[in-house]
Each structure stands twice: as structure tokens, then as C-alpha cells.
């Protein structure tokens, strides 16, 4: 029943998944970076329509090795969904609700969320997959280490090339950047730091770089040496120990 109405409304084929026709799969041509189809389901409940992913997005990232053990690890899904007026629910589903008349608008919101998540995943290829998760972990560790410090998120900086950058934090006025141990991530950060450092107005620029050394301590140590000419480098394991010592 739901597909009879929504195929015309949405412009995509719809496959009923229940005998009553109240739940269906919407076929779209969109895919994740690994080729898996974006999960788009639809449900008709008490005069409202719900677009949802049935938890498939969460399972997709877990299957690709992203560490997801608590809510802070899913912050990237929450933030992307919210930015497109959808939600990442307590049950681990991306969803949005609307009246049947507003189904096209709700579908657009949901699909925009899914496409943004797919774009985020593509942007992580060749880098640490869970970079944004690591930034959240560093923020928590910094709070524990310096609970009374002023922690500012995404402070802007300008480089000598006039390009604008956003670093991860200011901790009592000192720039702090979280980075993985992958060579591509470090190389990209090094380019930013050189550009910022070479602008005369940034005299005294003294960033702290927190590098993720949990998966590959040897690679983290190697890449730390590359960064040490421009920044103080702290392994994340050291930051965690320091936060426990302080408290």
C-alpha cells in the first residue's frame, strides 16, 4: 500500500517488505564508498511516514573497523544527521518522521543525511577512518587533564598563503591538534602548520599535537619525529595517563 503512493511522490522504486505493505525498501542508485547501497527504508505508522536506515549505517561502519563502543564514538553520525534535520536515534538508527503530505521533504532530509555520511566516509579514505571520533576522544582527555582550562573548539588561523584553517582546539590559548598516525594525515597537518607558522602575525605559534599511538605505536613514533620541528607532540596514551595522574 505504501509503495503505491510513494513511488509517485518520491520518484524511486519501492519494494514492500511486509504483507500489510506498511514497511518497504526504497531503491536508490546511491552507494557507500565500498559499493554497498545506501539503506533507505520507509514505514507508515498512524498516519505518519518514517524514513530510516534500520541500523545498517552503524553496522556498515562497524564492519569497516570503526571503533564504536559508546555514544561518543557515534558523534559523527549524530552531527551529520542533525545537520540535515534527521536524527541518530538511541536504538542506532538514522531516521526522520513526517506526515504523508510532507513525505517528499522528509525523504529529501533523510537522503541528504545519508549522502553526507557517504561523502564523509569517502573523505576519510587514505586517512584514519575514525578521525572525527579521535578528535572527540582528545577533547574528553583534555577536559580530564585540565578541567579548569578554557577549551575552545575549531579556532581559526590564517596561513602565509592567505588560506584559512580551523585547528581542533585552543587549550588556555594554546593550539591543539588531534591527528592519526597515518602518513597522509601527518603530511596534511604538516602542510597546515608550515603555512600558519610562516605568517609573521603568527609569531609565537606553538601548537600541541596529540597523535594516536594506540594502533601502531611504531608508526606514531616515526611520524612524531616529522612533526617535532613545528610542534610539541604528545602520544594519546601519554595524554590519557596524564589525565589519570592529575585526578
C-alpha positions in Angstrom: 0.0 0.0 0.0 2.7 2.5 1.0 4.6 1.9 -2.3 1.6 2.7 -4.4 1.6 6.2 -3.0 5.3 6.9 -2.6 6.6 5.7 -5.9 4.8 8.7 -7.5 5.7 11.1 -4.6 9.4 10.2 -4.4 10.3 9.1 -7.9 12.1 6.0 -6.8 11.0 2.3 -6.9 9.7 0.9 -3.7 9.6 -2.8 -2.6 7.2 -3.8 0.1 8.8 -5.8 3.0 5.7 -6.8 4.9 2.4 -8.4 4.0 0.5 -5.3 5.1 2.6 -3.1 2.9 3.4 -0.8 5.9 7.2 -1.3 5.6 9.2 -1.0 2.4 12.6 -0.7 0.9 13.3 2.3 -1.3 15.7 1.6 -4.2 18.1 4.5 -4.9 21.3 4.5 -7.0 23.4 5.9 -4.2 26.2 3.8 -2.5 28.8 3.9 0.2 32.5 4.1 -0.7 32.8 0.3 -0.7 30.0 -0.1 -3.1 27.3 -1.1 -0.6 23.9 0.5 -1.3 22.7 3.3 1.0 20.0 1.8 3.2 16.7 3.6 2.7 13.6 2.1 4.4 10.1 3.6 4.8 7.4 2.8 7.3 3.8 4.0 7.6 2.7 4.4 11.3 -0.6 6.1 12.4 -0.8 8.5 9.5 2.9 9.4 9.6 5.8 8.2 7.5 9.2 7.3 8.8 12.3 7.1 6.7 15.0 5.1 8.4 18.2 3.0 7.8 17.3 0.1 10.1 20.7 0.5 11.8 22.5 -0.5 8.6 24.7 2.6 8.6 26.0 1.8 12.0 26.6 -1.8 11.1 28.4 -0.6 7.9 31.0 1.4 9.8 31.5 -1.3 12.4 32.1 -3.7 9.6 34.8 -1.4 8.2 36.6 -1.4 11.5 35.5 1.9 13.0 35.6 1.7 16.8 32.1 2.1 18.1 31.6 1.3 21.7 29.6 4.2 23.1 27.7 7.4 22.1 30.8 9.5 21.8 32.1 7.1 19.1 28.9 7.8 17.1 29.1 11.6 17.4 29.9 11.9 13.7 26.6 10.1 12.8 24.7 12.3 15.2 26.2 15.5 13.9 25.7 14.7 10.2 22.1 13.6 10.7 21.3 16.7 12.8 22.8 19.0 10.2 20.3 17.7 7.7 17.3 17.7 10.1 17.3 14.0 10.7 18.3 12.2 13.9 20.6 9.3 15.0 18.3 7.5 17.5 19.1 5.8 20.8 18.5 2.5 19.0 21.2 3.2 16.5 19.0 4.2 13.5 19.2 7.3 11.3 15.6 8.4 10.8 13.2 11.2 10.1 9.4 11.4 10.6 6.7 13.4 8.7 3.1 13.4 7.6 2.3 11.7 4.3 1.8 15.0 2.6 5.3 16.1 3.7 6.9 12.8 2.6 9.0 14.3 -0.3 10.5 16.9 2.1 11.3 14.3 4.8 12.7 12.0 2.1 15.0 14.8 0.9 16.2 15.4 4.5 16.9 11.7 5.1 18.6 11.2 1.8 20.7 14.3 2.3 21.9 12.9 5.6 22.8 9.5 4.0 24.7 11.2 1.2 26.6 13.4 3.6 27.6 10.4 5.6 28.8 8.7 2.4 30.7 11.8 1.5 32.3 11.9 5.0 33.4 8.2 4.5 34.9 9.0 1.1 36.8 11.9 2.7 38.4 9.5 5.2 39.8 7.2 2.5 43.6 7.1 2.7 43.4 8.5 6.2 42.4 7.2 9.7 38.8 6.1 9.2 37.7 7.4 12.6 39.5 10.8 12.6 36.4 12.7 13.9 36.0 10.1 16.7 39.6 10.6 17.8 39.1 14.4 18.0 36.2 13.7 20.4 38.4 11.4 22.5 41.1 14.0 22.7 38.6 16.6 23.8 37.5 14.3 26.6 41.1 13.6 27.7 42.0 17.3 27.6 39.0 18.1 29.8 40.1 15.4 32.3 43.7 16.6 32.2 42.9 20.3 32.6 39.4 20.6 34.0 39.6 24.3 34.7 41.3 25.3 31.4 39.4 27.2 28.8 38.8 24.8 25.9 37.8 26.4 22.6 36.7 24.3 19.6 37.9 24.9 16.0 39.8 28.1 16.4 40.6 29.8 13.0 44.1 30.5 11.8 45.4 32.1 8.6 48.5 31.0 6.7 51.1 32.9 4.8 49.3 31.8 1.6 46.2 33.6 2.9 44.4 30.2 3.2 42.2 29.8 6.3 42.4 26.8 8.6 40.5 25.5 11.6 42.6 23.6 14.1 40.9 21.4 16.6 41.2 23.3 19.9 42.6 26.1 21.9 43.6 24.9 25.4 44.1 28.1 27.5 45.0 29.8 24.3 47.4 27.2 23.0 46.5 25.5 19.7 45.9 21.7 20.0 45.5 19.4 17.1 44.5 15.7 17.1 46.0 13.5 14.3 46.2 9.8 13.5 49.4 8.0 12.8 48.8 7.5 9.0 51.4 9.2 6.9 48.7 11.0 4.8 47.2 12.6 7.9 50.5 13.8 9.2 51.6 15.1 5.8 48.3 17.1 5.5 48.8 18.5 9.1 52.4 19.4 8.4 51.4 21.5 5.4 48.9 23.4 7.6 51.3 24.0 10.4 54.1 25.3 8.0 51.6 27.7 6.3 50.4 29.0 9.7 53.8 29.2 11.2 55.3 31.2 8.3 52.8 34.1 8.6 54.6 36.8 10.6 51.4 37.7 12.5 51.5 34.2 14.0 54.8 34.7 15.7 55.0 32.5 18.8 52.7 29.9 17.3 53.4 26.8 19.5 50.9 24.0 18.8 50.5 20.8 20.8 49.8 17.8 18.5 48.2 14.8 20.1 48.9 11.7 17.9 47.0 8.4 18.1 49.6 5.8 19.1 47.2 3.0 20.1 47.0 1.0 16.9 50.6 1.4 15.7 53.0 2.9 18.3 55.9 2.5 15.9 54.3 4.5 13.1 53.2 7.1 15.6 56.7 7.5 16.9 58.1 7.8 13.4 55.5 10.4 12.4 56.0 12.3 15.7 59.6 13.0 14.7 58.4 14.6 11.4 56.2 17.0 13.4 58.6 17.9 16.2 60.3 20.7 14.2 57.0 22.6 14.3 55.1 21.4 17.3 55.2 19.7 20.6 54.0 16.2 20.1 52.2 14.1 22.7 51.1 10.5 22.2 47.5 10.0 23.1 48.4 7.2 25.5 50.6 9.8 27.4 47.7 12.2 27.5 45.4 9.5 28.9 48.0 8.7 31.6 48.5 12.4 32.4 44.8 12.9 32.8 44.6 10.0 35.3 47.6 11.3 37.2 46.1 14.7 37.6 42.9 13.1 39.0 
